[in-house]
Amino acid sequence: MIKRLLLFGMAICCSFLTYSQERVCATDEVHERLLQQNPDYARRQAEIEQLTQRFAENSESFRVSGSNIVIPCIIHVVYGNSQENISDAQIQSQIDRLNKDYSATNSDYDNTPSEFQSVRSGDTQIRFEIIEIKRYANSRDTWGTNDAVKAAYPPIEPDRILNMWVADIGGGILGYAQFPGGDPATDGVVMSPQYFGDASVAGGSNFYLSAPFDQGRTATHEVGHWLNLRHIWGDGNCSADDFVSDTPVAGNPNYGCPSPGTNSCSGGQDDMFMNYMDYVDDACMFMFSAGQDARMQATFSNGGGREGFLLDPVYTPGNPGGGFSCTGTVSNYPYNESFESGLGNWSQGSGDNIDWTRNSSGTPSSSTGPSSANDGSYYMYVEASDPNYPSKSAHLAGPCFDLTTETSATFSFDYHMYGSAMGSLEVQALIDGGSWTTIWSKSGNQGNSWLSANVDMAGYLGETVKIRFVGTTGSSYTSDIAVDKISLSTGSTGGGESCSSTVTLGYGEGFESGLGSWSQVSGDDFDWTVNSSGTPSSNTGPSGAFAGSYYAYMESSSPNYSFKRAELAGPCFDLTSETSAAFSFRYHMYGATTMGDLELHATTDGTNWSTIWSKSGNQGNSWNEASIDLSAYLGGTVKLKFVGTTGDTWQGDMAIDALSLGTGGSTGGGTTTATLSITLDNYPEETSWEILSGSTVIASGGTYGSQPDGSTVTQDIILDDGCYDFVIYDAYGDGICCSYGNGSYSLTADGVTLASGGSFASSETTNFCVGSGARTSKVSVTRTGERPEGYSVYPIPAKDYLNIHIGKMESAQFRIMNTTGQVWKEGVLSNKYNEINVSDLDAGLYIIRVTDGDNVLVNRVVIQ
């Protein structure tokens, strides 16, 4: 039967309530949220639904035959305790269950009642393979259904990889998925760890699983949503349906294990409750219908939302690790590589989108990448300029390292991740017979400086291990990633607490762009976390940062107490030529009287530490100030680290902010509070900003996708006396005024306007100074991405033709894309005045991008 067409369908989340042992769905809540975030989603869903209906009418001519469609999967395991850090065996049991259910080789397939055997699907020819398991320790208790876990750990190449997040969603929720056609940044499937895996396999009784949803059918169900299947009852009553002709009308979901003959709509056919898209227990669902099979196949056709899995496969099926082959094996240590004579025994990896590049001097794009190597003259980097963004990955494969006889080993390197749209950098390891495993990662803008990392290789001692770098670009060209000075050493390394970077007087850190040059210390019990707003637990922790938006803190909720330790190591402070020095910071210790201790330790050799400051117990619900005299370390170099130890309660969150290295005195003196006010345009997700002291990011914010269009955000920023650059960015290159809303910004202090504006292109930089006797007027304003003289695009809206005048640009090219990044039309603009036929484009909003190599201009255009 043909049923009511729903144009809007969003991420479906299913929940399990402990008291009833039933799945429950929160479709409307998630549906409304995603509609607000992406108004173009309705149009995209209509396109996909029209294509799917055409496919269903003529599915045999579309169907891929003779070979399987292999879905490569990346599993992101986000855990707060050892139970949630589920084993590789549990993960593999889930993938095995998916392959059984989607190939109709599940042992309970023949339990299908006789009335449905004629319409049940056979082999869908859809298979799943793990290409990588990523593991992230995070003290956050629950993640909810608002895609917070995806924002924290973004998907990798979602157009051709199925990303699955295994994380505690909270509230007993089993999982949720996103339909085809949604935002790539949130594409994938999320499931709580106790519902991800199959307890029926050998050894499954040891898995972290919760009956009656312990046989892997939650993933079968959620992946069905990801492949555009709706719930079997159509999320309505007996007049609603799931767009599939061979599934009976149902009036509601079924729970538990119903008896054959169950019928929720009088006079109709019995409910197909054993279908994977109903809500029954795992043991009682065991089939798809042929119509559902055709609907899933439609997603792989041109325009279906999952076409990338056939058009541009990411890897060779059956070879998920890329093959364990050693083009060279290193067995003599220490090993060093700085790319001064080429790539050495490193090489471009396979299965990625783009390559790494060997370079000296700066990268081609402004406001991103390093200006030079950190060791010698050359380094390797990922160029993020178009077409290398968004979310394109580059693999740099290293040699094999023979650690079979070693007792300790550390992999070290320098990295540079500077740019407002920064993606991520990972170090991954592979042993024979295994899958690539992420052993180190960083995401987001880390500032315009080289940083150092030390990775403990203790887990690979006694093995031969292959290492690779995986760089993934962000949302725009400002996401160049670089590495240099690679080494692998054996023997003692001081616990990874050598100088990762060195700073001098005037250094400050407010955690506005991550941990900066501070790093987690291995060997403790849990990690520090960068946070904004309040900590998750009530009656403990700060309600917000002392300065800016972010601070670093220790989350003391279970399993992080009692008496668990978290250490955060800083850079080395060079005091060789100083006559006085003090380290100052703000700290917040609010909770129970037995909340624990916060200490500051110092070392001059990386091994022997001494306590130079400490506080114990509840210090009240306020930010307190500390200033530690470092005169004992003058004439040398000293390294500091914070050591927090929880007490016997979850009410023990400790936080730090506004770190600085100066000549001494109070952090309250010699500072100015500046107020930044931004009225956003109609695309707040494009706006971000930074305040720079030289190349160091002092404060930053954005983007503001969670803010309503046209709203105003205000933030106070405490600045030491001196001169700074305020930089505001727009990801699409059209500023915040006045084509798409009347946005504006102002930075003020003591009644003086330091920076203001709104009409710019990609960015606007204003130099200003604060402090007694310092100038407070604008010194200079620099804009990037300005439109060349004579450039214009019209009419907007357009119907049949779009006119592009390129003005003084030369050899320009254009590309017309929809808002999900799909290219609909591209070519060369060979004349000063160009007319583009757009009559063949569907009505809707598009992005047109014009570049001549020096300029990149972006416009939104509406096609009628």
C-alpha positions in Angstrom: 0.0 0.0 0.0 1.2 3.6 -0.6 1.1 5.5 2.6 1.4 9.1 3.8 4.6 10.7 2.6 6.6 12.3 5.4 9.1 14.8 4.1 10.7 15.3 7.4 12.5 12.5 9.1 15.4 13.0 11.4 17.7 11.1 13.8 15.7 8.4 15.6 16.6 7.6 19.1 15.4 4.6 21.0 15.5 4.3 24.7 15.3 1.5 27.3 13.5 2.3 30.5 14.8 0.1 33.3 11.4 -0.3 35.0 9.6 -1.5 31.9 12.3 -3.2 29.9 10.9 -1.5 26.8 12.3 0.6 23.9 10.9 4.1 23.7 11.4 6.6 20.9 11.9 10.4 21.1 11.4 11.2 17.5 9.6 14.5 17.9 12.2 16.0 20.2 15.2 15.1 18.0 13.2 15.9 14.8 12.5 19.5 16.0 16.1 20.1 17.1 17.5 19.1 13.8 14.9 21.1 11.8 16.0 24.2 13.6 19.7 23.5 13.0 19.3 22.7 9.3 16.2 24.2 7.5 17.5 22.8 4.2 17.0 19.3 5.4 13.3 19.2 4.4 14.2 19.8 0.8 16.9 17.2 0.8 14.6 14.6 2.4 12.0 15.3 -0.3 14.6 14.7 -3.0 15.7 11.4 -1.5 12.1 10.3 -1.0 11.2 10.9 -4.6 14.2 9.0 -5.7 13.4 6.2 -3.3 9.9 5.8 -4.6 11.1 5.7 -8.2 13.6 3.0 -7.1 10.9 1.0 -5.4 8.8 1.0 -8.6 11.8 -0.3 -10.7 14.2 -1.7 -8.1 15.5 -4.6 -10.2 17.0 -2.2 -12.8 18.8 -0.3 -10.0 20.0 -3.2 -7.8 23.7 -3.9 -7.5 24.2 -7.6 -8.3 27.0 -10.0 -8.3 28.9 -8.3 -5.5 28.3 -7.0 -2.0 28.2 -3.4 -1.0 30.9 -3.2 1.7 30.4 -0.5 4.4 33.7 0.4 6.1 33.1 1.3 9.8 35.0 3.4 12.3 34.1 2.6 15.9 34.6 5.5 18.3 34.6 4.1 21.8 34.1 7.0 24.3 34.3 5.7 27.9 34.3 7.0 31.4 35.2 3.8 33.1 36.6 0.4 32.3 33.2 -1.2 31.7 32.3 1.3 29.0 35.7 0.7 27.3 34.3 -2.4 25.7 36.6 -5.0 24.3 37.6 -5.5 20.7 35.9 -8.9 20.9 32.6 -7.3 21.9 32.9 -4.8 19.0 33.6 -7.6 16.5 30.6 -9.6 17.8 28.5 -6.6 16.9 29.9 -6.3 13.3 29.4 -10.1 12.9 25.7 -9.7 14.0 25.2 -6.9 11.5 26.6 -9.1 8.7 24.4 -12.0 9.7 21.2 -10.0 9.9 21.8 -8.1 6.7 22.7 -11.3 4.8 19.7 -13.3 6.2 22.2 -15.9 7.6 21.0 -15.3 11.2 20.1 -18.5 12.9 16.6 -17.3 13.8 15.7 -16.2 10.2 13.6 -19.2 9.7 11.4 -18.3 12.7 9.6 -15.9 10.3 5.8 -16.8 10.4 4.5 -18.4 7.3 2.3 -15.4 6.4 5.4 -13.2 6.0 7.9 -15.7 4.4 6.9 -14.6 0.9 7.8 -11.0 1.5 10.9 -11.4 3.8 14.1 -10.1 2.4 16.9 -12.4 1.5 20.5 -11.3 1.3 20.6 -7.5 1.1 24.2 -7.7 -0.2 25.2 -5.2 2.4 28.2 -6.0 4.5 30.1 -4.3 7.2 33.9 -4.3 8.1 35.8 -2.5 10.8 38.6 -0.4 9.4 39.5 1.3 12.7 38.6 1.3 16.4 39.2 4.6 18.2 39.2 4.9 21.9 38.8 8.1 23.9 38.8 8.4 27.7 36.3 11.1 28.8 35.0 11.7 32.4 31.7 13.0 31.1 28.9 10.9 32.6 26.4 10.9 29.8 26.2 12.4 26.3 22.5 12.8 25.5 20.9 12.9 22.0 22.0 16.3 20.9 25.1 15.0 19.0 27.5 16.2 21.7 29.6 13.1 21.4 29.9 13.7 17.6 31.0 17.3 18.2 33.7 16.1 20.7 34.9 13.3 18.4 33.9 14.3 14.8 33.0 11.7 12.1 35.7 10.7 9.7 34.8 10.9 6.0 31.1 10.2 6.6 30.4 10.2 2.8 32.1 6.9 2.5 32.6 5.5 6.1 29.9 4.6 8.6 30.9 6.2 11.9 29.6 4.5 15.0 30.0 6.1 18.5 29.8 3.8 21.4 29.1 6.1 24.4 26.8 6.2 27.3 23.9 8.3 26.0 22.2 8.4 29.4 18.6 7.9 30.6 18.7 4.2 29.5 18.8 5.3 25.9 19.9 2.5 23.5 20.9 4.5 20.5 20.0 6.9 17.7 20.9 7.4 14.0 20.7 10.0 11.3 18.9 9.5 8.0 20.6 10.0 4.7 20.8 13.6 3.6 21.6 15.2 6.9 24.5 17.3 8.0 27.8 15.3 7.4 29.2 16.7 10.7 26.6 14.6 12.6 26.2 11.7 10.2 26.4 8.2 11.8 25.0 6.0 14.6 25.3 6.4 18.3 24.7 3.5 20.8 25.2 3.0 24.5 27.9 0.5 25.2 25.7 -2.0 27.1 23.6 -2.5 23.9 26.5 -2.8 21.4 27.5 -6.4 20.9 26.2 -10.0 20.9 26.1 -12.0 24.1 25.1 -15.2 22.3 28.6 -15.7 20.8 31.3 -17.7 22.5 32.7 -15.7 25.4 29.8 -13.2 25.2 28.8 -13.8 28.8 31.8 -11.7 29.7 30.7 -8.7 27.6 29.3 -5.5 29.0 25.8 -6.0 27.8 22.3 -5.7 29.2 19.4 -8.1 28.5 17.0 -8.1 26.8 18.9 -6.0 24.3 22.1 -8.0 24.3 22.1 -9.7 20.9 23.2 -6.8 18.7 19.8 -5.9 17.3 20.0 -2.3 18.5 22.7 -1.7 15.9 20.8 -3.6 13.2 17.8 -1.3 14.0 19.8 1.9 14.1 21.8 1.1 10.9 18.5 0.5 9.3 17.5 4.1 10.1 20.9 5.2 8.7 19.9 3.4 5.5 16.6 5.3 5.4 14.2 2.8 7.0 11.4 4.1 9.2 9.8 2.4 12.1 7.5 -0.4 11.1 4.4 1.4 12.4 5.3 4.7 10.6 5.5 6.6 13.9 1.8 7.1 13.8 -1.5 5.3 14.2 -3.2 2.9 11.7 -3.3 5.6 9.0 0.4 6.1 9.0 3.1 3.9 7.5 6.7 3.5 6.8 6.7 4.1 2.9 7.1 0.3 2.3 4.4 -1.6 0.5 4.9 -5.1 1.9 4.9 -4.2 5.6 1.4 -4.3 7.2 -0.2 -1.3 8.7 0.4 -1.1 12.5 -1.0 1.2 15.1 1.8 1.3 17.5 5.2 -0.3 18.3 5.3 -3.8 19.8 7.4 -4.6 22.9 8.8 -7.7 24.6 8.0 -10.9 22.6 4.5 -10.8 21.3 2.5 -13.9 20.3 1.9 -14.7 16.6 -1.3 -13.1 15.4 -0.8 -9.8 17.2 -2.8 -7.1 15.4 -2.8 -3.5 16.4 -5.2 -2.4 13.6 -8.6 -4.1 13.5 -9.5 -5.8 10.3 -5.9 -5.6 8.9 -3.1 -8.0 8.5 -1.2 -9.2 11.6 1.7 -7.0 12.8 5.1 -7.8 11.5 6.5 -7.4 15.0 9.5 -9.6 14.3 10.8 -7.0 11.8 14.1 -5.3 12.9 12.4 -1.9 12.7 9.9 -2.7 15.5 10.6 -2.3 19.2 10.5 -6.0 20.4 13.3 -7.6 22.4 16.5 -8.6 20.5 15.6 -12.3 20.6 12.3 -11.7 18.9 13.3 -9.6 15.9 14.9 -11.4 12.9 13.9 -10.1 9.5 13.7 -7.3 7.0 11.1 -7.2 4.2 11.9 -7.2 0.5 10.4 -3.7 0.3 12.8 -2.5 3.0 15.7 -4.1 1.2 14.8 -2.1 -2.0 14.5 1.1 0.1 18.0 0.5 1.5 19.4 -0.2 -1.9 18.0 3.1 -3.1 20.3 5.0 -0.8 23.3 3.8 -2.8 22.0 5.1 -6.1 22.9 8.6 -7.5 21.4 11.2 -5.1 20.3 8.6 -2.5 22.5 9.9 0.2 24.9 7.0 0.5 26.1 6.9 -3.1 29.7 7.7 -2.0 30.1 4.1 -0.7 29.9 2.9 -4.3 31.2 5.9 -6.2 34.4 6.4 -4.1 35.1 3.3 -1.9 37.5 4.1 0.8 39.4 0.8 1.0 39.7 -2.7 -0.4 37.1 -5.1 1.2 38.6 -7.8 3.3 41.7 -5.8 4.0 40.6 -3.4 6.8 44.0 -2.6 8.2 45.4 -1.7 4.8 47.6 -4.8 5.1 50.5 -5.3 7.5 53.5 -4.8 5.2 56.9 -3.4 6.3 58.7 -1.5 3.6 61.4 -0.9 6.2 61.9 -2.0 9.8 63.7 0.0 12.4 65.5 -1.8 15.2 68.3 0.6 16.1 67.3 3.4 18.5 67.0 6.3 18.9 65.3 6.7 15.5 65.0 10.3 14.1 63.3 11.8 11.1 62.9 15.5 10.2 62.4 15.1 6.4 65.5 17.1 5.5 66.4 14.6 2.7 62.9 13.7 1.6 60.4 11.4 3.2 63.0 8.9 4.5 61.2 5.7 5.2 57.8 7.4 5.5 55.3 7.3 2.6 51.9 8.4 1.5 49.3 6.1 3.0 46.4 4.4 1.2 42.7 4.6 1.6 42.7 8.4 2.2 41.5 11.4 0.1 44.6 13.6 -0.1 48.4 13.5 0.4 50.8 15.0 2.8 53.3 17.5 1.4 57.0 18.2 2.2 57.5 21.9 2.6 59.9 24.6 3.9 58.8 28.2 4.8 55.1 28.9 5.2 52.1 27.1 3.8 50.3 28.9 0.9 47.2 29.9 2.9 47.1 32.8 5.3 46.0 32.4 8.9 46.9 28.8 9.0 49.9 26.4 9.0 53.5 27.1 10.3 55.8 29.8 8.9 58.8 27.4 8.9 60.0 24.0 10.1 60.7 23.4 13.8 63.8 21.3 13.2 66.0 22.0 10.2 64.4 23.4 7.0 61.6 20.9 6.1 58.5 19.5 7.6 55.4 17.5 6.4 52.0 19.1 6.3 48.4 18.7 5.1 47.2 21.5 2.7 43.6 22.2 3.5 42.7 24.6 0.6 39.9 23.6 -1.7 39.2 20.9 -2.7 40.9 19.4 0.4 38.1 20.4 2.8 35.8 19.6 4.6 36.8 16.4 6.5 39.3 15.1 4.0 41.9 12.8 5.5 45.6 12.2 4.6 47.6 9.2 5.8 51.4 9.4 6.3 52.7 5.9 6.8 55.8 5.2 8.8 58.2 2.3 8.9 57.7 -0.7 11.2 59.4 -0.5 14.6 60.8 -3.6 16.1 60.1 -3.5 19.8 60.3 -7.2 20.4 63.2 -7.0 22.8 62.6 -3.5 24.2 61.5 -2.9 27.8 60.2 0.7 27.2 59.7 3.0 24.2 58.4 6.5 23.5 57.3 7.9 20.1 57.8 11.7 20.0 57.1 14.4 17.4 56.4 18.1 17.0 53.1 19.2 15.6 51.5 22.5 14.4 47.7 22.9 14.3 46.9 26.6 13.6 43.7 27.8 11.9 40.1 28.8 12.9 38.6 25.8 11.2 41.1 23.2 12.4 40.3 19.5 12.0 42.2 16.7 13.8 45.5 14.9 13.9 45.9 11.3 15.1 48.7 8.9 15.6 47.6 5.3 14.9 49.4 2.0 15.5 48.9 -1.4 13.8 50.3 -4.8 14.6 50.1 -7.9 12.5 46.5 -9.3 12.5 45.0 -6.2 14.1 43.2 -3.0 13.1 44.5 0.6 13.2 44.2 1.9 16.8 44.4 5.6 17.7 47.1 6.1 20.4 47.2 9.9 20.4 44.9 12.7 19.0 44.4 16.4 19.0 41.4 18.4 17.6 40.9 22.1 17.0 43.1 25.2 16.9 46.2 24.7 19.0 47.6 28.2 18.3 50.3 29.4 16.0 53.2 27.5 17.5 55.0 24.2 17.3 54.1 21.9 20.1 55.6 18.6 21.2 54.0 15.2 22.0 55.3 12.1 23.7 53.4 8.8 23.2 54.2 5.9 25.5 54.5 2.7 23.5 54.3 0.3 26.4 51.3 -1.4 24.9 53.4 -2.5 21.9 56.5 -3.8 23.7 57.3 -7.3 22.4 55.7 -6.6 19.0 56.6 -5.1 15.7 54.4 -2.1 15.3 53.6 0.1 12.3 52.8 3.8 12.9 51.0 6.4 10.8 49.8 10.0 11.1 46.2 10.7 10.1 45.4 14.4 9.4 41.8 15.3 8.8 41.0 18.8 7.5 38.3 21.0 9.1 35.4 23.0 7.7 37.5 25.4 5.6 40.9 26.1 4.2 42.2 27.4 7.6 43.1 23.9 8.9 46.6 23.1 7.7 48.3 20.5 9.9 52.0 19.9 10.1 54.5 17.4 11.8 58.2 17.5 12.2 61.1 16.1 14.4 59.8 12.6 14.7 61.7 10.2 17.0 61.3 6.9 18.7 63.5 6.2 21.7 63.8 3.3 24.0 64.7 3.3 27.7 63.6 5.8 30.3 62.1 9.1 29.0 61.2 10.6 32.4 57.6 9.5 32.1 56.9 11.7 29.0 57.4 14.8 31.1 60.4 16.4 29.2 60.0 19.8 27.6 57.2 19.6 25.1 57.7 23.3 24.5 59.5 26.2 26.1 58.0 29.6 26.9 59.3 32.9 28.4 58.1 35.7 30.5 54.7 37.1 29.3 53.3 33.6 28.7 49.6 33.2 29.4 47.0 30.4 29.0 43.3 30.5 29.3 42.4 27.2 27.6 40.3 29.0 25.0 41.7 26.7 22.2 42.2 23.5 24.1 45.0 22.7 26.5 47.5 24.7 24.5 51.0 23.7 25.6 49.8 21.8 28.6 49.3 18.1 28.3 47.8 15.1 30.1 50.4 13.0 32.1 50.5 9.3 31.6 50.4 7.0 34.6 47.8 8.9 36.6 44.2 7.7 37.1 42.2 10.1 34.8 42.5 13.2 32.7 41.8 16.9 33.1 39.0 18.3 30.9 38.6 21.7 29.1 35.0 22.9 29.8 32.8 25.9 29.5 29.7 26.7 31.6 29.3 24.6 34.7 30.6 21.1 35.5 28.0 18.3 35.2 27.6 17.7 38.9 25.6 19.9 41.2 27.0 21.7 44.3 30.6 21.4 43.0 32.9 23.1 40.4 32.6 26.5 38.9 29.6 27.8 37.0 31.8 29.3 34.3 35.3 30.3 33.4 37.2 33.1 35.3 38.2 34.7 32.0 37.0 34.0 28.5 34.7 31.0 27.9 36.8 28.0 28.9 38.8 26.5 31.9 40.4 23.2 32.7 39.0 21.0 35.5 39.0 17.6 37.1 35.6 15.8 37.1 35.3 13.9 40.3 32.2 11.9 39.6 32.5 8.1 39.7 34.8 6.4 38.8 37.2 9.3 39.5 37.0 9.1 43.3 38.1 8.1 46.0 41.7 9.3 46.0 42.2 9.2 42.3 44.9 11.4 40.7 44.9 13.6 37.6 48.1 15.4 36.4 48.4 18.2 33.9 52.0 19.1 32.8 52.9 22.5 31.5 55.6 23.7 29.1 59.1 24.5 30.4 59.6 28.1 31.6 62.9 29.6 30.4 64.2 31.8 33.3 67.9 31.8 32.3 68.1 35.5 31.9 65.4 36.7 34.3 65.9 38.6 37.6 62.4 37.8 38.9 59.5 35.5 38.0 56.2 34.4 39.4 53.6 31.9 38.2 50.0 33.1 38.7 46.7 31.4 38.2 43.1 31.2 39.3 41.8 28.1 41.0 38.3 26.9 42.0 37.8 24.3 44.7 34.1 24.0 45.7 32.4 20.9 47.0 32.5 18.8 50.2 35.0 19.5 52.9 36.7 16.2 52.0 36.9 17.1 48.3 40.7 16.5 48.0 43.9 18.3 47.3 45.3 20.5 44.5 49.1 20.9 44.2 51.6 22.6 41.9 54.8 20.6 41.4 58.1 21.8 39.9 61.1 20.0 38.3 64.4 21.0 36.7 65.3 17.6 35.4 62.0 16.0 34.4 62.4 13.3 37.1 62.6 14.8 40.6 59.5 16.9 41.5 58.9 19.1 44.5 55.6 20.6 45.7 55.7 24.4 45.6 52.0 25.2 46.3 49.0 23.2 47.6 45.4 23.7 48.8 43.1 21.1 50.5 39.3 20.9 51.0 36.5 23.3 50.1 37.7 26.8 49.3 34.2 28.2 48.5 32.2 28.8 45.4 34.5 31.4 43.8 37.6 31.7 41.8 40.6 32.3 44.0 44.0 33.7 43.1 47.5 32.2 43.6 50.9 33.6 42.8 54.0 31.5 43.3 57.5 33.1 43.5 59.8 31.2 41.1 63.0 33.0 42.3 64.5 29.6 43.3 64.6 28.7 39.6 66.1 31.9 38.1 69.0 31.3 35.8 67.6 27.9 34.5 64.6 26.2 33.1 61.7 24.9 35.3 58.8 22.7 34.4 55.5 22.8 36.3 52.5 20.5 36.6 49.2 20.5 38.5 48.4 17.4 40.5 44.9 17.0 41.7 43.8 14.2 44.0 40.1 13.6 44.6 38.7 13.0 48.1 36.1 10.5 49.1 33.2 12.2 47.3 31.9 13.1 43.9 31.5 16.7 45.1 35.2 17.4 44.5 35.5 19.1 41.1 38.7 21.3 40.9 39.4 23.9 38.2 42.1 26.2 37.0 42.1 29.2 34.6 44.0 32.4 33.7 47.6 31.0 34.0 50.4 33.5 33.5 54.2 33.8 33.9 55.2 37.3 34.9 57.7 39.2 37.0 55.6 38.8 40.1 52.7 40.5 41.9 49.0 40.0 41.8 47.2 38.8 38.7 44.6 41.4 39.6 47.0 44.3 38.7 48.0 45.5 35.3 44.9 44.1 33.6 42.0 45.5 31.7 38.5 43.9 31.3 37.4 44.2 27.7 33.8 43.4 26.6 33.1 41.7 23.3 29.6 42.0 21.9 28.7 40.2 18.6 25.3 40.5 17.0 25.2 37.4 14.7 23.8 37.3 11.2 21.5 34.6 9.8 24.4 32.1 9.7 25.9 32.1 13.3 27.6 28.8 12.6 30.1 30.7 10.3 31.3 33.2 12.9 34.4 32.9 15.2 37.1 35.2 16.6 40.4 35.3 18.3 42.5 37.7 20.3 46.2 37.3 19.6 49.4 38.4 21.4 51.8 38.1 18.6 51.1 34.5 17.4 49.7 33.3 20.7 45.9 32.9 21.1 44.9 34.7 24.3 41.1 34.2 23.9 38.8 32.8 21.3 35.2 31.9 20.7 32.7 30.5 18.2 31.5 29.2 16.0 27.9 29.9 17.3 25.8 27.3 15.6 23.8 26.7 18.8 22.8 30.4 18.9 19.6 31.7 17.3 19.9 33.7 14.1 20.4 37.4 14.8 21.0 36.9 18.5 23.7 38.8 20.5 26.5 37.1 22.4 28.5 39.0 25.0 31.8 38.0 26.7 34.2 39.7 29.2 37.9 39.1 28.5 40.6 40.0 31.0 43.8 41.2 29.3 47.2 42.1 30.6 48.4 45.5 29.7 49.8 45.5 26.2 48.9 45.4 22.5 46.9 42.7 20.7 45.2 41.8 17.5 41.4 41.1 17.4 40.5 38.8 14.5 36.9 38.0 13.5 36.3 35.2 10.9 33.5 34.3 8.6 33.7 30.8 7.2 31.8 31.6 4.0 33.7 34.8 3.3 30.8 37.2 3.4 31.2 38.9 6.8 28.2 39.3 9.2 26.6 42.3 7.5 24.6 43.0 5.6 23.5 40.4 2.9 22.2 37.8 5.3 21.3 39.7 8.5 22.5 42.9 10.1 25.4 41.5 12.1 28.0 43.6 13.9 30.6 43.4 16.6 32.3 45.7 19.1 35.2 45.2 21.5 35.2 47.9 24.2 37.0 48.7 27.5 36.6 51.6 29.9 34.2 53.3 27.6 36.6 53.1 24.6 35.8 51.2 21.4 38.9 49.0 20.6 37.5 47.3 17.5 34.2 47.3 15.7 32.6 46.4 12.3 30.6 43.8 10.5 31.1 44.4 6.8 34.1 42.3 5.8 34.8 39.1 3.8 36.8 36.1 5.2 38.3 38.0 8.2 39.0 41.4 9.7 42.0 42.1 12.0 42.2 45.1 14.3 45.3 46.0 16.3 44.6 47.6 19.7 46.3 48.3 23.0 45.1 48.4 26.6 46.5 49.6 29.9 47.6 52.7 31.7 49.1 55.2 29.2 48.6 52.8 26.3 46.8 53.9 23.2 43.3 52.6 23.0 42.3 53.7 19.5 42.5 51.4 16.5 46.0 51.3 15.0 45.2 49.3 11.8 42.5 47.2 10.3 43.4 44.4 7.8 40.8 42.5 5.8 41.2 39.2 3.9 39.0 37.7 1.3 37.8 41.1 0.0 36.0 41.0 -3.3 38.1 42.2 -6.3 36.9 45.4 -8.0 34.1 44.7 -10.4 33.1 41.3 -9.0 29.4 40.6 -8.8 26.9 37.7 -8.9 23.2 38.4 -9.9 20.3 38.1 -10.0 19.5 36.6 -6.6 17.2 34.8 -6.6 17.9 33.4 -10.1 15.6 31.4 -12.3 17.2 30.3 -15.6 20.5 32.1 -15.7 23.0 33.3 -13.2 25.4 36.1 -14.2 29.0 36.3 -12.8 31.2 39.3 -13.4 34.7 38.4 -12.4 36.1 42.0 -12.6 39.9 42.0 -12.3 40.1 38.3 -11.6 42.0 36.2 -14.1 41.6 32.5 -15.0 38.7 32.1 -12.5 36.8 28.9 -11.9 33.4 28.4 -10.4 31.6 25.6 -8.5 27.9 25.5 -7.5 27.2 23.2 -4.6 24.2 22.4 -2.4 24.5 23.1 1.3 25.8 19.5 2.0 28.7 20.1 -0.3 27.5 18.1 -3.3 28.8 19.7 -6.5 26.1 20.3 -9.1 27.9 22.4 -11.6 31.4 23.7 -12.2 33.6 25.1 -14.9 35.9 27.9 -16.1 34.9 31.6 -16.2 36.7 32.5 -19.4 35.1 36.0 -19.9 34.8 39.1 -17.8 31.0 38.7 -18.0 29.7 35.1 -17.7 26.2 33.7 -18.0 25.6 30.3 -16.3 22.6 28.2 -17.2 21.0 27.1 -13.9 17.6 26.0 -15.4 18.4 22.4 -14.8 18.9 22.9 -11.0 16.1 22.1 -8.6 14.7 25.0 -6.7 16.6 25.7 -3.4 19.6 27.3 -1.7 23.0 26.8 -3.3 26.6 27.9 -2.6 28.6 29.3 -5.5 32.4 29.5 -5.0 34.6 31.5 -7.4 38.4 31.4 -7.2 41.4 32.6 -9.2 44.0 31.1 -7.0 44.6 34.3 -5.0 40.9 35.1 -4.1 38.2 32.8 -2.9 34.8 34.3 -3.0 31.6 32.6 -1.8 28.0 33.6 -2.3 24.7 32.0 -1.4 22.3 32.0 -4.3 18.6 30.9 -4.4 17.4 29.1 -7.5 13.7 29.5 -8.1 
